[in-house]
């Protein structure tokens, strides 16, 4: 597993925990804190950015592997 994959998994785990905390606090009748909402939204944006970076890295690696295979076959 690459470092990027590990980071994405850790970030997703943190996002899930934060989301559960928001839901739990709201279910207890407490107002959801603006800072908590902002943190959740920031984490979601970071998660999306990391997923896009991972997808781009995967595409580039696949292309490079394809080129290497083509060179080695010739």
C-alpha positions in Angstrom: 0.0 0.0 0.0 1.4 3.4 -1.0 1.9 6.3 1.4 -0.8 8.1 -0.5 -3.2 5.3 0.0 -2.4 5.1 3.7 -2.9 8.8 4.1 -6.2 8.7 2.2 -7.4 5.8 4.5 -6.3 7.7 7.6 -8.1 10.8 6.4 -11.2 8.9 5.6 -11.2 7.4 9.0 -10.8 10.8 10.6 -13.6 12.1 8.5 -15.9 9.2 9.6 -15.1 9.9 13.2 -15.7 13.6 12.8 -19.0 12.9 11.0 -20.1 10.5 13.8 -19.3 13.2 16.4 -21.4 15.8 14.6 -24.3 13.4 14.4 -24.0 12.3 18.0 -23.9 15.9 19.2 -26.9 16.8 17.1 -28.8 13.8 18.4 -28.1 14.8 22.0 -30.0 18.0 21.3 -26.9 20.2 21.4 -26.3 22.7 18.7 -23.6 21.7 16.4 -20.6 23.9 16.9 -19.6 26.1 13.9 -15.9 25.1 14.4 -16.9 21.4 14.3 -18.8 22.0 11.1 -15.9 23.9 9.5 -13.5 21.1 10.5 -15.8 18.5 9.0 -16.1 20.5 5.7 -12.3 21.1 5.6 -11.7 17.4 6.1 -14.1 16.5 3.4 -12.4 18.8 1.0 -9.0 17.4 1.9 -10.3 13.9 1.4 -11.6 14.7 -2.1 -8.2 16.4 -3.0 -6.3 13.3 -1.8 -8.6 10.9 -3.7 -8.1 13.0 -6.9 -4.4 13.0 -6.4 -4.4 9.2 -5.9 -6.4 8.7 -9.0 -4.1 10.9 -11.0 -1.0 9.1 -9.7 -2.6 5.7 -10.6 -3.3 6.9 -14.1 0.2 8.2 -14.6 1.8 5.0 -13.2 -0.4 2.8 -15.4 0.7 4.9 -18.4 4.4 4.7 -17.5 4.1 0.9 -17.0 2.5 0.6 -20.4 5.2 2.5 -22.0 7.9 0.4 -20.3 6.2 -2.8 -21.4 6.1 -1.5 -25.0 9.8 -0.6 -24.9 10.8 -4.0 -23.4 8.7 -5.9 -26.0 10.5 -4.2 -28.9 
